[in-house]
Every structure is written in C-alpha cells, then in structure tokens.
Amino acid sequence: MHGHDWILDLVIKTVLLRRKRSQVVCLPEDVAFPDGVGEFVVFREGKRRVIVPADSSWDDFFEEPRIDIGEREQPVARR
C-alpha cells in the first residue's frame, strides 16, 4: 500500500441523526461498543469528537498497541 491507503480499512462512515436538541450517531455493528456499555464520555478536539466508555481510563488508551509516542529526551532543568 502506498501513502495512507491503509487508513481506508479503519474508516467507517455513518450518519448523524438530529432529535430536537440532541444528536444521535448510528454505529454499524462492526464498530459498535460491547454489550453492557451504556455511559460515555465525549472529548472535544476541534471539530472532532472522541467517544469512550465512561469507565475507560487514559491508561487503557495508551496501552493499545497502535499508540507509540516514542522516546524523548527530557530537557535539563534550568535554575
């Protein structure tokens, strides 16, 4: 694959429904949350929204194998 073609395998399009003052995102079965997950936290990132289960933690997010923040050198503290 060249460029970012691989990302097309990860992207699922869906629809946004408007109900009075609320919005509903319809998730297809292959990206649906597991049974028993009923509360969510929504993070705003510009125009994007990230939806995660309310009982999830940031540790869960960073433990995913796709996340690699790499090594970095800490700057020397100045006094």
Backbone as JSON, one array per atom type, in Angstrom:
{
  "sequence": "MHGHDWILDLVIKTVLLRRKRSQVVCLPEDVAFPDGVGEFVVFREGKRRVIVPADSSWDDFFEEPRIDIGEREQPVARR",
  "N": [[0.84, -1.19, 0.0], [0.36, 2.26, -0.59], [1.19, 5.53, 0.6], [-1.42, 6.73, 2.6], [-3.23, 4.66, 2.26], [-3.88, 2.44, 3.81], [-5.41, 3.41, 5.85], [-8.0, 3.52, 4.96], [-9.09, 1.05, 5.49], [-9.65, 1.28, 8.15], [-11.52, 3.23, 8.49], [-14.87, 3.93, 9.02], [-17.83, 4.98, 7.71], [-20.72, 6.72, 8.85], [-23.97, 7.87, 9.96], [-25.39, 10.94, 11.19], [-27.99, 11.65, 13.26], [-30.51, 14.0, 13.97], [-32.27, 14.94, 16.81], [-34.51, 16.91, 18.08], [-32.93, 18.81, 20.4], [-30.72, 17.22, 20.53], [-28.17, 14.95, 19.3], [-27.7, 11.95, 17.49], [-25.52, 9.33, 16.94], [-25.21, 6.79, 14.68], [-23.87, 3.67, 15.05], [-22.34, 1.25, 13.07], [-22.52, -2.36, 13.23], [-19.93, -3.59, 13.21], [-18.29, -1.73, 14.43], [-19.46, -1.22, 16.79], [-20.01, -0.58, 20.3], [-19.27, -2.86, 23.02], [-21.77, -5.08, 24.47], [-23.46, -3.98, 27.39], [-22.07, -1.64, 27.79], [-23.0, 1.51, 28.51], [-22.77, 4.18, 29.29], [-21.02, 7.12, 28.36], [-18.11, 9.16, 27.72], [-17.45, 12.21, 26.19], [-15.0, 13.7, 24.3], [-13.9, 16.83, 23.18], [-12.19, 17.79, 20.31], [-11.31, 20.16, 18.55], [-13.11, 20.13, 15.58], [-13.6, 17.48, 15.79], [-14.97, 14.68, 17.62], [-14.41, 12.54, 20.29], [-15.45, 9.52, 21.45], [-15.71, 7.66, 24.32], [-16.08, 4.79, 26.49], [-17.49, 5.47, 29.7], [-16.32, 4.25, 31.92], [-13.8, 3.78, 31.1], [-10.26, 4.35, 30.99], [-7.5, 6.67, 30.61], [-5.2, 5.2, 30.7], [-5.95, 2.76, 29.54], [-6.26, 3.63, 26.91], [-3.61, 4.37, 26.15], [-2.34, 1.94, 26.36], [-2.95, 0.52, 24.13], [-1.77, -1.21, 21.25], [-1.34, 0.31, 18.92], [-0.52, 2.8, 19.65], [2.24, 4.79, 19.85], [4.31, 6.75, 21.36], [6.94, 7.12, 21.33], [10.43, 7.56, 22.2], [11.84, 10.2, 24.14], [14.06, 12.85, 24.9], [14.47, 14.27, 28.06], [14.44, 17.68, 28.87], [17.1, 19.55, 30.37], [16.76, 20.79, 33.6], [16.47, 24.22, 34.29], [17.88, 26.64, 36.41]],
  "CA": [[0.0, 0.0, 0.0], [1.16, 3.47, -0.59], [0.59, 6.66, 1.3], [-2.31, 6.41, 3.72], [-4.29, 3.76, 1.8], [-4.23, 1.53, 4.9], [-6.4, 4.02, 6.74], [-9.34, 3.25, 4.44], [-9.57, -0.15, 6.17], [-10.01, 1.64, 9.52], [-12.55, 4.26, 8.48], [-16.25, 3.51, 8.81], [-18.73, 6.14, 7.65], [-22.03, 6.51, 9.45], [-24.83, 9.05, 9.85], [-25.74, 11.68, 12.4], [-29.42, 11.98, 13.29], [-30.83, 15.1, 14.89], [-33.52, 14.78, 17.54], [-34.71, 18.14, 18.85], [-31.66, 19.46, 20.74], [-29.71, 16.18, 20.68], [-27.7, 14.28, 18.11], [-27.51, 10.52, 17.67], [-24.6, 8.74, 15.98], [-25.52, 5.36, 14.47], [-22.65, 2.89, 14.87], [-22.52, -0.07, 12.47], [-22.2, -3.47, 14.13], [-18.5, -3.9, 13.31], [-17.61, -0.75, 15.3], [-20.34, -0.98, 17.94], [-19.47, -0.85, 21.63], [-19.74, -4.14, 23.55], [-22.97, -5.09, 25.31], [-23.2, -3.58, 28.77], [-21.51, -0.29, 27.83], [-24.15, 2.39, 28.35], [-22.42, 5.57, 29.55], [-19.85, 7.51, 27.6], [-17.52, 10.48, 27.89], [-17.15, 12.77, 24.87], [-13.91, 14.69, 24.31], [-13.88, 17.74, 22.03], [-10.88, 18.07, 19.73], [-11.66, 20.95, 17.38], [-14.38, 19.66, 15.02], [-13.73, 16.05, 16.09], [-15.46, 14.22, 18.92], [-13.92, 11.21, 20.63], [-16.42, 8.92, 22.37], [-15.14, 6.5, 25.01], [-16.9, 4.36, 27.63], [-17.24, 6.28, 30.9], [-15.45, 3.55, 32.87], [-12.49, 3.61, 30.48], [-9.26, 5.29, 31.5], [-6.46, 7.01, 29.65], [-4.24, 4.09, 30.68], [-6.44, 1.83, 28.53], [-5.98, 4.21, 25.59], [-2.19, 4.33, 25.83], [-1.88, 0.56, 26.32], [-3.24, -0.04, 22.81], [-0.54, -1.39, 20.5], [-1.14, 1.29, 17.86], [-0.03, 4.05, 20.21], [3.68, 4.81, 20.09], [4.72, 8.13, 21.5], [8.38, 7.16, 21.14], [11.33, 8.03, 23.25], [12.25, 11.59, 24.02], [14.99, 13.28, 25.94], [13.95, 15.31, 28.94], [15.37, 18.83, 28.91], [17.77, 19.81, 31.64], [16.07, 21.84, 34.36], [17.25, 25.44, 34.47], [17.68, 27.3, 37.71]],
  "C": [[0.87, 1.24, 0.0], [0.42, 4.6, 0.09], [-0.22, 6.21, 2.5], [-3.44, 5.49, 3.3], [-4.77, 2.83, 2.91], [-5.33, 2.1, 5.78], [-7.83, 3.77, 6.25], [-9.94, 2.0, 5.06], [-10.08, 0.16, 7.57], [-11.2, 2.59, 9.59], [-13.91, 3.65, 8.17], [-17.11, 4.77, 8.78], [-20.08, 5.76, 8.24], [-22.83, 7.8, 9.32], [-25.07, 9.67, 11.22], [-27.21, 12.04, 12.28], [-29.64, 13.08, 14.31], [-32.21, 14.86, 15.49], [-33.68, 15.98, 18.47], [-33.37, 18.79, 19.13], [-30.52, 18.46, 20.94], [-29.3, 15.64, 19.32], [-27.45, 12.82, 18.45], [-26.58, 10.02, 16.57], [-24.93, 7.26, 15.89], [-24.23, 4.62, 14.18], [-22.97, 1.56, 14.21], [-22.01, -1.16, 13.4], [-20.7, -3.72, 14.28], [-17.69, -2.87, 14.1], [-18.43, -0.43, 16.54], [-19.6, -1.25, 19.25], [-20.01, -2.18, 22.13], [-21.02, -3.99, 24.36], [-22.58, -4.69, 26.72], [-22.58, -2.19, 28.88], [-22.65, 0.67, 27.53], [-23.88, 3.86, 28.61], [-21.1, 5.89, 28.88], [-19.37, 8.89, 28.02], [-17.16, 10.95, 26.48], [-16.08, 13.85, 25.04], [-14.0, 15.52, 23.04], [-12.44, 17.95, 21.61], [-11.13, 18.85, 18.44], [-13.02, 20.51, 16.87], [-14.62, 18.19, 15.33], [-14.34, 15.83, 17.46], [-14.95, 12.8, 19.12], [-14.83, 10.67, 21.72], [-15.8, 7.68, 22.98], [-16.08, 6.08, 26.14], [-16.5, 5.12, 28.88], [-16.3, 5.59, 31.88], [-14.07, 3.28, 32.29], [-11.52, 4.62, 31.09], [-8.26, 5.61, 30.41], [-5.41, 5.92, 29.59], [-4.65, 3.06, 29.63], [-6.08, 2.33, 27.13], [-4.52, 4.05, 25.23], [-1.61, 2.92, 25.84], [-2.14, -0.1, 24.97], [-1.95, -0.13, 22.01], [-0.29, -0.35, 19.42], [-0.56, 2.61, 18.36], [1.46, 3.93, 20.49], [4.11, 6.26, 20.16], [6.24, 8.27, 21.43], [9.15, 7.64, 22.34], [11.61, 9.51, 23.05], [13.18, 11.92, 25.18], [14.35, 14.38, 26.77], [14.94, 16.47, 28.97], [15.94, 18.99, 30.32], [17.05, 20.97, 32.34], [16.99, 23.04, 34.53], [16.91, 26.05, 35.81], [17.94, 28.76, 37.61]]
}
